[in-house]
Amino acid sequence: MATQKFMGKNQLIDRLAAQVGNRDMAISILQDRGHLAADGKTLTPAGEARNAMTAEERAKDRASTRTGKPAAGFGYNPKTNTATRKR
């Protein structure tokens, strides 16, 4: 899988570009989310925070936000890029 090589920190744009298949589309998505400024190059403070996370940390953060449970209570599956509750 192409996205497996962009799992680390500071790879937000590259990972999303690999996931959607197009760098311009990835930039547009990040701008819509408020993570990238209108110039398409400058990360916003929220974007800087997301960019500083690994793919695993972002997945756990998404799950935590969605459920209201602490991120530490989730496990990560890198093949599906999803976090699920630990039992």
C-alpha positions, 0 to 999 in steps of 0.5 A: 500500500502506497500510504504505508511509507508515509506513517511518520510525523510531518508527512500529513500532506504526503500521506493524504496525497497517497490516499486520495491519489492526487496532491492537488486534491489533498491540498484542497481537502486540507484547506477545507478542513482548515489545516492548510492556508489558502496559499496551499503551502502554509500549515495553520496552527491546527494543521501544524498540530496534526502534522506533528502527529503520526498516522497512528496518533491521528487515527486515535485522535479521530476515534477519541474525538468521535467517542469522547473516550481517551485516546489511550484506550484505542488500538491502531490497525495500520492496514486500515488506518483505524483505531478501535477500542481496546478490550 
